[in-house]
């Protein structure tokens, strides 16, 4: 069932956040979108939050990030409920899942190609988060994200802190934005992310080329036995390690 949208309520929340959004790094150079374009789209918002986030604002990381912050403000004013999902959550190809709540997943979260999970509140994943393997996927969180391990080529948009218990691996030409990130190991393979404060025992922000010192380093950081010779081989092994518990 779609979640009904009140356009007046939405615009009031936007106006309260306008100055904060205008100052956010994701809107700084305009490449990802603009606050004024976002305002125009909110003013003509569709009738449901699923369509707003999954279609109207889905073309740019900045618009979706800003939209998530506005939607989170709307639902926090209503006092967010706590939702619980037992076991692994697998979101199929091109599916858009919006939850007007906090969410805890007692397992892993796996997204198919062009799938989106959008949570108004906090998201706690007891296991791992794995984005789509080949095409873009979107994980958007209006609050904080807590997860065991994280791996994605897609958009990762979090309005509050990201806490990764062990390894965060990001690759590809999409955008990631969070005011703060904490992980044991943060690997950003050929990717420019918009993170604020970063706490990581080890951080690798470089292109992982085949048979390179960087490849050898990341293999050692994740305790990968018999390191592969190629970057694709490293990514494939890491993915298989993270998704080992997820049912087909």
N, C-alpha and C positions, 0 to 999 in steps of 0.2 A: 504493500500500500504506500502511495506517495505521501510525503510529509508536506502539508499545506504551508504556503508562504504568505506572510502578511507584508506587503510592500512598504507600507508606512513604518512598521516596526523595523524592517530591514534598513530603510534609509536613515532612521533616527540613530541606529547603531553605527552606520557608516559615518555620519557627521561627527559622532563622538570620537571616532578613531581616525578621522581624516588627516590630522596633522601628524600623528604617529606613522600612518601609512606613507605619507608624502616623504617622510624622513627615512624610511626603511631602505636599506641598500639594494633590495631587489627592484626598486623603482628608480634607482639613481641615474642610470644611463639611458633608460627608456627602451633598451633592447628587448626586455621581457614584457613590456606593457607600461601603461601609465595609469595614475590614479584617476584622472579625469575620464579616460575611456572606461575604466571600471565603474565610475559613478553613472555614466550613461547606460551601461548595461544593467546595473542594479535598478535604475529608474524604470526600465522596461522589462523587469524581471518576470519570468514565467510563473506559473501557479504553484510550482513545487520546488523544494530545495534540491531534490535529485536532478531536476532539469537545469536549475541554476548552476550548480557546481559541476555536473557531468557534461553539460552541453554549452551553456551561455558563456561560462568563464573558463572553459577547458582548453582554449587555444594558446594560452600563455601562462607560464609559471607565476608571474607576478599577479595577474588577475585572479588566478585560483588561490594563491597564497593570501592575498588581500581579502578575497571573498570568504575564505575559511575563517579568518580573524573576525570578520563582521558577523558571520553566522554563529561562531562560537560565543560572541558577545550576546547575541539574541537569546541563545539557549541557556547561557549561564544566568541570565536575568530570570529565567523560569525555574532555576534549580535543576541541574542535570541529574538524571537517574543513572544508576550503575547497571550495565548489561554484562552478562557473562556468557561466553561461548566455550563449551567443553570440547576439548580435542582440537585437531588441526582445522583451520578454516582455509578452504581453497576457493578462490573467486575466479570464475571462468572467464574466458576470452570476451572482451568488450563489455563485460558486466560492470555496472556502476552501483556500488553499495554505499548508502549514506546512513549514518546512525546519529540521531539527535540525543546522544548520551555519552557517558564514559563507557569504555569497553575493556574487558579483560578477556584474553584468549588463553585458555589453558592448553597450549600447544603451539603449533607454528602457523604462520600466515603466508600463503603462496598465491601470487597473482599471475593470471594468464596475460597474454598479449592484449594491450590496450584496455586492461581492466583497471578499475579505480576503487579504492576504499577510502572513504572520507568520514572522519569521526569528529563530531563537534567538541567533544571533551578530551579527556586523557585516554591514551591507548597503552595498555600493558600487554605485552606478548611474552608469555612464560618461555616459549621456545624461540624460534628464529623467524626473521622476516626475509623472504626471497621474492624479489620483483620478477617481472617477465624476463625470459631468457634472451629473446631476440628483438622484441618490439617494445615500445614504451609502455610503462604502467605508471600508475600514480598512487602514492600513499600520502594522504593529507590529514593532518591532525590539528584540531583547534586548540588543544592543550599541550601536554607533555607526552613524549613517547619513551617507553622503557622496553627493552628487548634484549634477548640473549646474544644473538649475532644478527648482522644486517648485511644484505647483499642486493644491490639493484643497479640497473642501467637506466632506470626511469626517474621521474620527478619524485622528490622527497621533500615535502613542505610541512614544517612543524612550527606552530606559533610559539611554543615554549621550548623547554630543554629536551634534547635527545640524550638518553642514557643507554649505552650499549655495554653489556657486561663483559664482552670479550672483543670480537672483531667486527669492524664496520668496513665494508668494501663497496666503493662506488666507482662506476665506470660508465663511459658514454657521454653524449653531448647534451644531456638534459640538465635540469637545475635542481639543486638542493639548497634549502634555506632553513636555518634555525638560529635563534639568538645565542644558543650555547650547545656544545656537544661534548660528551664525555665517553671515552672508550679506552680499552687497554691498547688496541691497535686500530688506527684509522688509516685506511689506504684509499687514496684518491687517484685513480689510474686515468691520466689524460683527461682530467675533469676539473673545471673551476667551480667550486661551490661557494655559497655565500653563508659562511658560518661566522658567528660572533666569537665568544670565548671558547677556546678548544682546550680540553684537558685529555691528554693521551700520553701514555708511557712511550709509545712509538707512533710517529706520524710519517707517512710516505706520500708525498704530493709530487708525482712524477709520472712520466710515461713508462710503463713496464714493457720493455722491448724483449724480444726473444734473445735468450742466451746473454742477458745483461746482468751486471752487478745488482741492479734494482730487483730483477726477478729472483736472484739468489737470496737477496735480503728478505723479500716478502715471504718466500717459502720458509725461511728460518723463523720469521716472526709468528707464523701460524703453525709451526711445528709440522711441516709437511715432509714426510719421509720420501726418499727417492724423488727429489724435485724434478719437475718436467723441464724440457728445454724451451718451451714456448709459453708466451703469455696466455694464449687460448687454453693450453693444457692446464695451467695454473688455475684459471677461472673455472674450467670444467670440474677439476678435482675439488675445488672449494665449494662449488654449488652442490656436488654430489654428497659432500660431507654434511652440508647444512640441511639438505632435503631428505636425508636418509630415513627419517622417521615419518615422513609425510606419505599417506597412502596414495596409490595411483588413482 
